[in-house]
Amino acid sequence: MCGIAGFWHRTVSGLDLQAIAGRMADALTHRGPDERGVWVETHRGFGMGHRRLSVVDLSPAGAQPMCSSDGRLVVAFNGEIYNHLALREDLPAQEWRGHSDTESLLAAFSHWGVEATLPRLAGMFAIAVWDRDLGSLLLARDRLGEKPLYYGFTDGALFFGSELKALAQFPGWRGEIDRFALERLVRFGYVPTPLTIWQNVFKLPPGHFLRIGDVAELSPARKPRPYWRAVDHWGNEKMLLDDGAAVGELESRLKESISGQMIADVPLGAFLSGGVDSSTVVALMQEVSQQPVKTYTIGFDNEAYDEARYARPVAKHLGTDHTELILSAGQAMEVIPRLSEIYDEPFGDSSQLATALVCLMARQHVTVCLSGDGGDELFGGYNRYLFAPGIWRRMAPLPTSVRALLRRVLSSISPASWDALGRALPQRFMQPMMGDRIHKLAGLLDAGSPQELYQRLTAQNLAADKVVRAAPASRPLFALAQRKDFDDRCPEASFAQQMMIEDLLSYLPDDILTKVDRAAMSVSLETRIPMLDHRVVEFAGALPHRFKIRDGQGKWLLRQVLYKRVPRHLIERPKQGFGVPIDAWLRGPLREWAEHLLDERRMREDGWLEPELIRKAWANHLSGRQNCQHWLWNILMFQAWRERWT
């Protein structure tokens, strides 16, 4: 697990390419503290650097950038290729220098070609391959987007890297904020691919590669191409499997993935929340391990957000070597000043706090941790998959005027008043945060299609275009990467399945995987995600709806695998996110910090945000009339990020 960075410049006069590549790589020292490497080709204006976190083959034989045995290809690579030893068996016999996956990768590229090799790889990766004979560059990213890869253009130059902070070290860097990307951040809590917060800087989409053939192609007009598409494996309702065969097949694929991802030359463990996904991964790890698996959980002294009480009995049942840390609000909030450094693009998922803390704790014991991420998107775990289809069926026949009236009525009562009403009702009618849920429902009522309903469900601020000053309505590049309707993606899939593929293509890589990668790599911890092995993903994508959602519950098939190993009563409970009580903290210990960042005069002078709308939402949140924690957190993260990076 490493960090990569590099550039290709048309003009080499007066540039110290070695120093530039070194500075870009050194900005990623946290991703690779063990070793540093730089490679340049001066006459072509190309250079790249590498920071190494040694996980497999700790010897110098695994150092990068690495040159192929014939001297033609040079690679800088971040990630792990889990099937690299199997690839060696299919390659011509040769003398290997070591047992690193980088060496296997180069041999495969040399034998089959880079583009032909990519579909053969099972793993997570961001790869830069320089062809010395052709003077060409290829950048590639893994199928699901576990590993990040950014690239950008300026003044006849291309630059790339694992994080934006590396790109900012390039001499021609000009950081100009993209207002449309900012609007997306306020709306969703993250900047979606292919956008970044900076103009003319992009995320390489998962499952894509970008080939630059010569210096004439160093411009944003050069577009990435896919080598794998999740939609090609999604929504096949005609798949013929009975329950037993489906359980057996998933079990087999997960075991294969987990066994492959447990190979490491350094200490290895797993995150355990006590939920279905992480418990399944840990249970299968324990079956193939010769010793107790090391597991890690973060808990909070606020019971509503404490996962430790669920993880503890699961760990005991499975016999893991379990470590937990119960944190106070004060300890958790100590991480906040570091967030804009960890996430060098503004990022609004507040569970970043808990993620950063569990990674910090785990790194004191291990170098690699397996995670259960991906189970919700693949097997129907999010609540919206359960209730959104029913909402659409009921609201679609209603006239527009009736929907508008219902929305006004439901919105006219504050969330606090709805909550008070809920407390007066019998216990069976009472729901946590009842008022917030009703206001969320009101915001769905004027959706004109299932796609729009989904977008409203996943949005944190439906008026983001008004909150961001002069926000453009769209961006051509972004529009090309999106589909106008669910039917353009998977016309045969159910509404719930269509939401799953949308989440797999956007929310998963741009929120969940970004959150985990940056938090883990900030403390030099490698994370691996067995459920995102493409063979598991392809199987899950092809499963009919009944294997995912059954009897009013998501992740039916995954649960069957788990229940063979863990009693139901240890798992069965309402779904709980991995978060912290930001709503209460903003009204209490974080209030002074937030007031500084939301200063009205400051926002007006900066010119990015509409202070009146934000101050009104802030006042409503403080008074309890509305819970605006999510989109206010997005604003706060942008403001804190600007203090650090602009």
Secondary structure, DSSP 8 states (H G I E B T S, - for coil): -EEEEEEEES--TT--HHHHHHHHHHTTGGG-BSEEEEEEEGGGTEEEEEEE---S--SGGG-SSEE-TTS-EEEEEEEEETTHHHHHHHS-----S---HHHHHHHHHHHH-HHHHGGG--EEEEEEEEETTTTEEEEEE-SS--S--EEEEETTEEEEESSHHHHTTSTT----B-HHHHHHHHHHSS--TT--SBTTEEE--TTEEEEE-SGGG-STT---EES--GGGGS--TT----HHHHHHHHHHHHHHHHHHHT--SS-EEEE--SSHHHHHHHHHHHHH-SS--EEEEEEESSGGG--HHHHHHHHHHHT-EEEEEEE-HHHHHTTGGGHHHH-SS----TTHHHHHHHHHHHHTT-SEEE--TTHHHHHT-SHHHHHHHHHHHHHTTS-HHHHHHHHHHHHHS-HHHHHHHHHHS-GGG--TTHHHHHHHHHTTTT--SHHHHHHHHH-S-TTHHHHBTT--S--HHHHHHS-SSHHHH-TTS-HHHHHHHHHHHTHIIIIIIHHHHHHHHTTT-EEE-GGGSHHHHHHHHHS-GGGTSBTTBS-HHHHHHHHTTS-GGGT-S----S---HHHHHHTTTHHHHHHHT-HHHHHHH-SB-HHHHHHHHHHHHHTS---HHHHHHHHHHHHHHHHH-
